[in-house]
Amino acid sequence: MKCLFAIRLFLLVSSACLCAKITPSIALSVSVCDYGAMGDGYTDDSQVTSTLLIPNGKTFMLQPIQFKGPCNPTTLIVKVEGTIVAPKSIEEWQWPNDDDDKDIWVQFSQINGLFIQGGGQFDGQGSPWWKYKGDKASYRPTALNFHRCENLNLMDLTHINSPKNHISINMCNGSYISNLHIIAPEDSPNTDGIDISESTNIIILNSTMETGDDCVAINGGTSFVNISNVYCGPGHGISIGSLGKNGAYDEVEEIHVQNCTFTGTTNGARIKTWVGGRGYARKITFEDIILVDTKNPVIINQQYEDHHFINNNDGKAVEVSDITYRNISGTSSSEDVINLSCDVNIGCNGIVMENINITSDSSGNEVYASCTKAEGSSYSCIPTLSCLSS
């Protein structure tokens, strides 16, 4: 059996004298028959591994592309040892005919057992796009998207300067993500590190994320996510949400964030929901967190206002419950270091705060906690949480 991928590349090969040559467009096909598959209709080829190599020392310019499965090989390996770059200017992007595809640079869809690794780099060359923040007509694309992939492994790569979010995990089951370095300027809009939606059983480990937005954003339909040993900063922290935009029903549960460091971020451990939304965010834990000059270290914001719904709010909201913050310490650049701003109608409950020690990054400045309709318990916390009702 075969699994073929047609890849249209522009090769940008740099020589020692810093000269560069762009070759014509090349169609590259990779067949599992080259990697041990018999293709005779009788031999079981299901265990064959297919490998695509992006060699070290070379830079490949890649137009928007989709890799679509399903495929017979149970393991597909993409070894990125070199550099893959997006077109440099917006005018150079060659989009598919379908307008719906104009928001992704590289997509892997319905491919099971996919490994992308190798120590190389994806460069979205996104700076020309950043000035179009909020302009839907600009189609600012996600750099790397995984859709309906099972048993995904994404390891040992650098991702820089995406036009929008760097990595999107959508409708995937079983993803192992480790040793990534994601880089974009602090003022680059919406350049999230990893966005997760409608996915389950996701592990993110041992990664550094320096972005202009959330280091990791966990969106609706997501459950059983473990994030550990992530260094975040600059950026907007690790966020649950936003949830409930435009009155949507969103569910997030069983999220565990542990042994992470936030340095110079606008937020640390954040939960954000829109007014008028539906659904729930529950069974979420942030623990063993280190803060360095973090503006909003611990924040629940259920007033992430959607003006279309705010005047028609019927008293319902995304329900926030069973949230644990444990062993969180460090410094903040603001005074309100714990802000639990729950929905004014239904509140949030089951909040547990244990062993919190957050101080000001300016000597002598006081810090405090504030709460709105927050119910729960606290133990050994600085600042004290007298605002948290039991």
N, C-alpha and C positions, 0 to 999 in steps of 0.2 A: 504494500500500500504506500501511497505517496502523500506527502504534505508539502505543498509548494508555497513559497512566499515570493511575490514579485516586489522588488524594492527599487524605487527610482531614487537614485542618489546623484548629487553633484559632488565629485571628489575635489577636495581642496588639499593639495599635497604641498607642504612647505619643505623647502630644501634648507641645507645648512647656510646658504647665502641669503636666507630670508626672502627668496623669490617664491612666487606662488603661481600655480597654473590651474585653471578650472577646465576640466575635461568635459566633453559632451555628456548628456544624460545617459546613465547606464542602467539597463534592466538586469537585475541580479536575481536568479532563482536558486533556491536551495532545496535539494531533494533528499529525503531520508534514505533513498537508495544509495547515496554517497556515504552513508554512515551505518551500513550493515543491513538495511532492509532488503529482503529478497524481491518483493513485489510480484510473486508468482501465483498468488491466489490460494496457496496452500500453506506456506510457512507463516507462523504466527509472528507478525511484525509489530505487535502492540507494545513490546518492551523496548523498541528501538529509540535511541536518543538522537535528536537532531540538534546540531549546533550551528549558530551563525556567529561569526567572529568579526568584530570591528577592530582591526589591528592597531597596536600601539604605534605612536609616532605619526599617525595620520589624522586628518580632520575631514569629516564628511558632512557636506551640506545636504540637509534632508528637507524636502517639501512635506506638507501635511500628508499623513499616511495612516492607513488602518491595516492592522494585521488581524484577520478574522479567522476564527476556528469554526467548528471543532476540528481537531487534528487527531490522527491515529497514534502518533508517538505519545507515550505517557509522560515523557519529559522533553521539553524544548528549552534549550539553553541559548541565550543571547549573551555573548561575552563582549562587553564594551570595554576594550582596553585603550582605544583611542578617544577621539572627541567627535561628538555629533552636534552640529550647530544648525539652528533655524536660519532661514533667510534673514539677511541683515536689515533690510528695510521692509516696511509694510507693503510697498508696491511689488516687491519680489515674491511675495507669498502667492503660490498657485493653488487655489482652493478647489476642492471637488465641486461638481456642478450643483449638488444638493446643498442648499443654504443651511440646512440643519447641521451640516458637518463643519461649519465655519467657526467652531469654538474649541477645537482640539488640534494640537500639533501632531503628536504620536499617540495612537490608540491601539491597545491590545484587547481584543474582544473574544469571549467564549473560548479561551485557550486554557486548558488545565495542565498543571505541572510545569508552569513557566518559571524559568530562572533568568533573571537579568542581573549580571554581575560583571566584575572584571577590573575595577579600579579606574575606569575611564570617566568621561564627563558628558553630560547633556547641557548645552548652552542655548537657552531660548532667545538670546539676543533681544530681550524684551523692552529695552529702554525707549524705542520709538513709540511703543504702545501705551506707556504709562500715562501720558498726558491725556489720554482718552478715557479717564476714569468716569464711569457712569454713562458713557456714550454707548448705547446698545448697538448702534450701527457700526461700531468699530470692530466688533467680534473679537475682542481680546481673548486669545486662546489659552486654555490650559496646556501646559507643556506635555505632560505624560499622563495618560488616562488608562485605567484598567477597568473593564466592564465585563461582568459575569465570568470572571476568571476564578477557578478554584485552585487551591494549593500554589499560590503565587509566592515566589521568593525574590526579593529585591534587595541586593546587598552590595556593599563596597563600591559606591558610586558617588560622584559629585554632581549636583544639579544647580545651575546658576541662572539668574536673570530671566525667569519666565515672564512672558507678557502678563500672565495672571497667576493663578495658583500653579505650583510646580508639579505636584503629584495628586491625582484624584483616584480614589478607590471607590468604585460604585458597583453595588450588587455582587460583591465578591464574598466567597466563603473560604476561610483559611488562608491568611496572608502573613508571611514572615518578612519583616522589613528591618534591616540592621546595617549599621556602619555607613550611614548616609551623611553627606555634608551638603546642606542646602543653603545657598547664599543669594541674597538680593539686598539692595540698599534699604535702609530703614524707612526712607520716604517713598519707596515704590509701592503703589496701591494694590491691595488685594493679592499680594504675592505670597499666599499661604504656603507653608511647607508641604503638609499632607492634609488633604480633605478626605473624609470618610463618610459615605452615605449608603444606607440600605445594605449594610455588610455586617458580617459576624465572624468571630474568631480571628481577630487581628492582633498581631504582636509587633510592636515597634521598640527597637532596642538600640542603645549605644550609638546615638546619632547627635549631630550638631546642626542646629537650624538657626540661621541668621536671616530674618525676613522683614518685609514691610507689613505683615499682617500676622494671623495666627500661625504659630509654629505647627500645631496640629489642631484641626477643627473636626469635631465629631458631630455629624448631622443626623437627621431623622432616619429611622429604620435601622439603627446600628446597635449592636449588642456584643458583649464579651470582647472587649478591647483591653489589652494590657500594654501600657507604655512605661518603659523603664530606662533609666540612664540616658535621658535626653537633656542636652544642654540647649537652652532656648534664650536667644538674645542677640541683637535686638528683635523685636516682634511684639505680638499681642498676647503671648502666653499660649497655654493649652486650653482650648475652649470646648465646652459642650454647647453646641448650637452655632448659629442662632436657630431656634426652633419656633415653629408656629407662624411663620411669615404668611401674610395674606390669609390668616385664619386657618392655615393648614393643620392637619392632624399629624403630629410627629411623636415617635417613641424612641427613647434612648435608655438603655439599662445595662447594668453589669460592666461598668467602666472602672479600671484601676490604673491610676497614675502614681508611680513610685520612683524615688531616687532621681528626681529631676531638679535641675538648677535653672532659675530664671534670673538673667542679668540684664538690667537696664530695660526691661520690658514694660509696656504700658499696663499689662495685666499679668497675673500669675495663673492661679487656678480659677477659671471663670466658667459660669453657667449663664447663658443669655437666652431669653425667650421674648417673643413679640406679644404685645397686647392683643387679645382676641384670638390667640392660637389655641390649639387643642392638643391632647395627648399627655405624655408624661416624660420626666427625666428622673430616674430613680436608681438606687443601688450603685452609687458612684463614690469612689474613694480617691482622695488625694493624700498621699502620705510620704514622709521622709523627703520633704521639699526644702531646698535652700534658696533663699532670696538675696539678691544683691541689687540694691537701689531699684526695686520694683515699685512701680507707681500704685497699682491696685493689686496687692498680693492675693487677697481672697475676695471674690466678688460674685454674688448672685444678682443678676439684673433682669427682673421680670417686667421692666418698663422699657424694653427695647422697642420703642414705639413705632407702630405702623399707623400713620395718620388716617388711613382709609378706614381703619377699624376702631380707633380709639374712642370716637364719639358714639359708636354703636356697640360698645362692649356689653355683652349680655351677662356678665358676671362669671363667665367661664375663662379658663386659662390653662396653659400647660402646667400640669401638676408636678411640683418638685418635691421629692421626698427621699428619705434614707440616704443622706449625703454625709460623708465622714471626711473630716480634715484632721490629720494626725501627724505630729512631729514635723511642724512647719516652723522654720526659723530663719532669721536674717534681717535685712534692712529694707526700708521703704523710703521713697522720695516724697511720699505724701503723708498726711496726718490720719486720714480715714483708711486704716490699713485692712480692716475687715468690714465689708459692706454687704449685708444680707438684705437686699431690697426685693422682697417677695411680693407676689401679686396682692393687691389691696383687698381683693374679694375672698380668695381661697387660701392665701398664704402659702408657706411651705413648712413641712414638718419632718421630724426625724433627723434634724441637723445635729451632728455630733462634732464637737470641737475638743481635741485632746492635745496637750503638750504643744501649745502654740507660743512662740516667743518672737514677736516682730517689733523691732525698734526703728526709730528714725535714723536716716543716714546723716542727719545733722545733729551734732552734739547738743543736748539740752532740750530738743524739741519733743513735745509730747505726742503720743499717738492714741487713737481710740477706735472703738468698734461701733457701728451703727446697724440697726435692724428695723425692718418693717415687716410685720406679720410673720416673723420667723419663730418657729417652735422647735425646741430641742434641749440639749444639755452641753455643758462645758466643764472642762477639768484642766487645771494648771495652765491657764492662758494669760498671756500678756500681748495685747491689753485684755482686761477683763471683759466679759460679755454679759453684763447685767441686762442688756437689751434683749437677750435671747430668752423667750418665755418657755417655761417648762410645762 
